[in-house]
Amino acid sequence: MESALDALDLRRTGDLTFEADSVALGGGRPVFGGQLLGQVVMAAAAVQPDKHVRTAQVMFPRTGDTGRPLTVTVDPIHLGRTMATVGVAVTQGDRHVCRATVLLDSDEADVMRHAAPFPEIGGPEAAAPAPGLTESGSELRLAGGVDLEGVAADGPPELFAWVRWPSAPAGDRARNHALAAWYTDSLIIGAAMRPHEGIGMGMAHESLSTGVVTHTLTFHESFDAAGWHLVSNESSYAGGGRVYGTGRIHTADGRLVASFVQDAFVRAFPDHVTQRGASSGVM
């Protein structure tokens, strides 16, 4: 599998079931949570094509193997006129890799409107490319000269990333939102590491075991992932082996189009884990 966009091509195997493949990142690390988020969005949208995915609440109970296909099963909970709720399970054999509850709805007119302001951090032209964090098919730039691979304390627990997916298909709302979900997954952990001396994202899956436990992503408005959008991340708590944070997505013209919240872990490997590799973990 070459790109995140390829991973969104689910193969229908039944009315409510699909098969999917994974992008192998970092030399064989487990299935990436941002990919699973996108696949959950695609499966829910395929089952309810007359509605749009509004919110996905996702748990990641176990890691998955990128070398094996994923089975994606949708469980309709309530299918209403303007709203629907479905469960989505992503499995490999009897192993649950991801379990989600997804709310879908129809667009409605404003009764009132306000939104969090656009951060004053400069545009994508002033941000630095981050090739070590960039998935094939996308472009990512970090604002403020942040070096996430370094281990020196270099700022507050926040991170601003400009992202675009140039090949995102115009007019395909589900795919554009599924692609935008990709970078909501990993950067809160990176933001949490910034204030701490001797810790950096280059240690993830090598000398530190890291992973996302729960993630909730809400889409406020439709937007095009092919254009530049700003993914803002802030970690409000780190301790006890856990990281908690929130984030937002703004378009380049300042619209707030999505928000997310995440609970993750950052732990030392226990003594009984002897292999330090890209697939090691403590879940």
C-alpha positions as CSV (number, residue, x, y, z in Angstrom):
1,M,0.0,0.0,0.0
2,E,1.6,3.3,-1.1
3,S,-0.6,6.1,0.3
4,A,-3.3,7.1,2.7
5,L,-5.6,7.8,-0.3
6,D,-5.2,4.1,-1.4
7,A,-6.1,2.9,2.1
8,L,-9.5,4.6,1.8
9,D,-10.5,2.4,-1.1
10,L,-12.5,-0.1,0.9
11,R,-13.6,-3.3,-0.8
12,R,-17.2,-4.2,-0.2
13,T,-17.7,-7.8,0.9
14,G,-21.3,-7.5,2.0
15,D,-24.1,-5.0,2.7
16,L,-22.3,-4.0,6.0
17,T,-18.8,-5.4,5.6
18,F,-15.6,-4.2,3.9
19,E,-12.0,-5.3,3.5
20,A,-9.2,-2.7,3.7
21,D,-5.4,-2.5,3.5
22,S,-2.9,-0.5,5.5
23,V,-0.1,1.9,4.9
24,A,3.2,0.5,6.3
25,L,4.8,3.4,8.2
26,G,8.2,3.6,9.8
27,G,9.5,0.2,8.7
28,G,6.7,-1.9,10.0
29,R,5.1,-0.2,13.0
30,P,1.5,-1.1,13.8
31,V,-1.5,0.1,11.8
32,F,-1.6,3.9,12.1
33,G,-4.6,5.3,14.0
34,G,-5.1,8.2,11.5
35,Q,-5.6,5.6,8.8
36,L,-8.2,3.8,10.9
37,L,-10.0,7.0,11.5
38,G,-10.3,7.6,7.8
39,Q,-11.4,4.1,7.1
40,V,-14.1,4.4,9.8
41,V,-15.4,7.6,8.1
42,M,-15.5,5.9,4.7
43,A,-17.3,2.8,6.0
44,A,-20.0,4.8,7.8
45,A,-20.5,7.1,4.9
46,A,-20.8,4.2,2.5
47,V,-23.6,2.6,4.6
48,Q,-25.5,6.0,4.9
49,P,-24.8,7.8,1.6
50,D,-27.6,10.3,2.1
51,K,-25.9,11.7,5.3
52,H,-22.5,13.0,6.3
53,V,-20.2,11.9,9.1
54,R,-20.4,14.4,11.8
55,T,-18.6,12.8,14.8
56,A,-16.5,9.7,15.2
57,Q,-15.7,8.4,18.7
58,V,-13.0,5.8,18.4
59,M,-11.1,3.5,20.7
60,F,-8.0,1.5,19.8
61,P,-7.9,-1.5,22.1
62,R,-5.2,-3.5,20.3
63,T,-2.5,-2.9,17.6
64,G,-3.0,-4.2,14.1
65,D,-0.6,-5.8,11.6
66,T,0.0,-3.7,8.5
67,G,0.8,-6.9,6.5
68,R,-2.7,-8.3,6.9
69,P,-6.0,-7.1,5.5
70,L,-8.5,-5.4,7.9
71,T,-12.1,-6.4,8.2
72,V,-14.5,-3.4,8.7
73,T,-18.0,-4.1,9.9
74,V,-20.7,-1.5,10.3
75,D,-23.5,-2.1,12.8
76,P,-26.5,0.3,12.4
77,I,-27.8,1.5,15.7
78,H,-30.4,4.1,14.7
79,L,-31.1,5.2,11.1
80,G,-33.4,8.3,11.3
81,R,-34.6,10.8,8.8
82,T,-32.0,13.4,9.4
83,M,-29.6,11.7,11.8
84,A,-28.1,8.2,12.1
85,T,-25.8,6.4,14.5
86,V,-23.7,3.4,13.6
87,G,-21.0,1.3,15.2
88,V,-17.9,0.4,13.2
89,A,-15.6,-2.4,14.2
90,V,-12.2,-2.9,12.6
91,T,-10.8,-6.4,13.2
92,Q,-8.1,-8.9,12.1
93,G,-9.4,-12.4,12.9
94,D,-10.7,-12.3,16.5
95,R,-8.5,-9.3,17.3
96,H,-10.3,-5.9,17.6
97,V,-8.0,-3.2,16.3
98,C,-10.5,-0.3,16.4
99,R,-14.1,0.2,17.7
100,A,-16.0,3.3,16.8
101,T,-19.4,5.0,17.3
102,V,-20.2,7.3,14.4
103,L,-22.9,10.0,14.2
104,L,-24.1,11.1,10.8
105,D,-26.5,13.9,10.0
106,S,-27.8,16.2,7.3
107,D,-26.7,19.8,6.8
108,E,-29.0,22.4,8.4
109,A,-29.3,26.2,8.3
110,D,-27.8,28.3,11.1
111,V,-29.8,29.3,14.1
112,M,-26.6,31.0,15.5
113,R,-22.9,30.9,14.7
114,H,-19.6,31.4,16.3
115,A,-16.2,29.7,16.2
116,A,-12.8,29.6,17.8
117,P,-10.5,32.2,16.2
118,F,-7.8,31.3,13.7
119,P,-4.4,31.1,15.5
120,E,-1.9,33.9,14.6
121,I,1.0,31.7,13.6
122,G,1.7,32.7,10.0
123,G,0.7,31.0,6.8
124,P,2.1,27.8,5.2
125,E,4.7,29.7,3.2
126,A,6.4,30.6,6.5
127,A,6.3,27.1,7.9
128,A,9.1,24.5,7.5
129,P,8.6,21.2,5.7
130,A,8.7,18.2,7.9
131,P,9.6,15.2,5.6
132,G,10.1,12.8,8.5
133,L,6.4,13.2,9.5
134,T,4.9,13.5,6.0
135,E,2.9,10.6,4.6
136,S,3.2,10.0,0.8
137,G,0.5,11.9,-1.0
138,S,0.5,14.8,1.5
139,E,2.5,17.9,2.4
140,L,3.1,18.9,6.0
141,R,4.8,22.0,7.3
142,L,5.4,22.8,11.0
143,A,5.0,26.4,12.1
144,G,7.5,28.1,14.4
145,G,10.6,26.1,13.5
146,V,9.8,23.2,15.7
147,D,12.1,20.1,15.6
148,L,10.1,17.1,16.8
149,E,12.9,14.7,16.2
150,G,15.1,16.5,18.7
151,V,15.1,15.8,22.4
152,A,15.7,19.3,23.8
153,A,12.9,21.2,25.6
154,D,11.9,23.8,23.0
155,G,8.5,25.3,23.9
156,P,5.0,24.9,25.3
157,P,2.9,21.7,24.7
158,E,1.4,22.9,21.5
159,L,2.0,22.3,17.8
160,F,0.7,23.9,14.6
161,A,1.0,21.9,11.4
162,W,0.0,23.1,7.9
163,V,-1.3,20.2,5.8
164,R,-2.6,19.5,2.4
165,W,-3.4,16.5,0.2
166,P,-3.0,17.7,-3.4
167,S,-4.7,14.6,-4.9
168,A,-7.8,14.7,-2.7
169,P,-10.7,14.2,-5.0
170,A,-12.8,17.4,-5.5
171,G,-16.4,17.0,-4.4
172,D,-15.9,13.8,-2.5
173,R,-16.8,14.9,1.0
174,A,-16.2,11.6,2.8
175,R,-12.7,11.1,1.3
176,N,-11.6,14.7,1.9
177,H,-12.7,14.4,5.6
178,A,-11.2,10.9,5.9
179,L,-7.8,12.3,4.6
180,A,-8.0,15.3,6.9
181,A,-8.4,12.9,9.9
182,W,-4.9,11.4,9.2
183,Y,-2.9,14.2,11.0
184,T,-5.3,14.6,13.9
185,D,-4.0,11.3,15.3
186,S,-0.2,11.6,16.0
187,L,0.6,15.3,16.7
188,I,-0.9,15.7,20.2
189,I,1.8,13.3,21.5
190,G,4.4,15.4,19.8
191,A,3.0,18.6,21.3
192,A,3.1,17.0,24.8
193,M,6.8,16.1,24.4
194,R,8.0,19.6,23.5
195,P,8.5,21.1,27.1
196,H,10.4,18.0,28.3
197,E,14.1,17.7,28.1
198,G,15.4,14.4,26.8
199,I,12.2,13.3,25.1
200,G,11.2,13.6,21.4
201,M,9.0,11.9,18.8
202,G,12.0,10.0,17.3
203,M,11.9,7.9,20.5
204,A,8.4,6.6,19.8
205,H,8.2,2.8,19.2
206,E,11.9,2.7,19.9
207,S,12.8,3.6,23.4
208,L,9.3,4.8,24.4
209,S,6.0,3.0,23.8
210,T,3.4,5.4,22.5
211,G,-0.1,5.1,21.2
212,V,-3.6,6.6,21.0
213,V,-6.2,5.1,23.3
214,T,-9.3,7.1,22.4
215,H,-10.0,9.8,19.8
216,T,-13.1,11.9,19.1
217,L,-13.2,13.9,15.8
218,T,-16.1,16.2,14.9
219,F,-16.5,17.8,11.5
220,H,-18.3,21.2,11.7
221,E,-18.3,22.0,8.0
222,S,-17.3,20.6,4.7
223,F,-13.9,21.4,3.4
224,D,-11.4,20.4,0.7
225,A,-8.3,18.6,2.0
226,A,-6.4,19.5,-1.2
227,G,-6.1,23.0,0.1
228,W,-3.9,24.1,2.9
229,H,-5.5,23.6,6.4
230,L,-4.0,24.2,9.8
231,V,-4.1,21.4,12.4
232,S,-3.6,22.9,15.8
233,N,-2.7,20.7,18.7
234,E,-2.5,21.4,22.5
235,S,-1.7,19.0,25.3
236,S,-3.4,20.1,28.5
237,Y,-2.1,17.2,30.6
238,A,0.8,14.7,30.7
239,G,1.4,12.3,33.6
240,G,1.1,8.8,34.8
241,G,2.0,7.4,31.4
242,R,-0.8,9.3,29.7
243,V,-1.2,12.3,27.5
244,Y,-4.5,14.3,27.0
245,G,-5.0,17.0,24.4
246,T,-7.3,18.8,22.1
247,G,-7.1,20.1,18.5
248,R,-8.7,22.1,15.8
249,I,-8.6,22.3,12.0
250,H,-8.9,25.7,10.3
251,T,-8.9,26.3,6.6
252,A,-6.4,28.8,5.2
253,D,-9.1,31.4,5.0
254,G,-9.8,31.1,8.7
255,R,-12.8,28.8,8.9
256,L,-13.0,26.4,11.8
257,V,-14.0,23.1,10.1
258,A,-13.2,20.4,12.7
259,S,-12.3,19.8,16.3
260,F,-10.8,16.7,18.1
261,V,-9.9,15.4,21.5
262,Q,-7.5,12.6,22.4
263,D,-6.3,10.4,25.2
264,A,-3.0,8.6,24.6
265,F,-0.2,6.9,26.4
266,V,3.6,7.5,26.5
267,R,5.3,4.8,28.6
268,A,8.6,3.2,29.2
269,F,8.9,-0.4,28.0
270,P,8.4,-2.9,30.8
271,D,11.2,-5.2,31.8
272,H,9.6,-8.2,30.2
273,V,9.6,-6.6,26.8
274,T,13.0,-7.4,25.4
275,Q,12.6,-6.3,21.7
276,R,12.8,-2.6,21.1
277,G,11.4,-2.2,17.6
278,A,8.9,-0.3,15.5
279,S,6.2,-2.9,16.4
280,S,6.8,-3.0,20.2
281,G,4.2,-1.8,22.6
282,V,2.8,-2.2,26.1
283,M,-0.9,-2.3,25.4
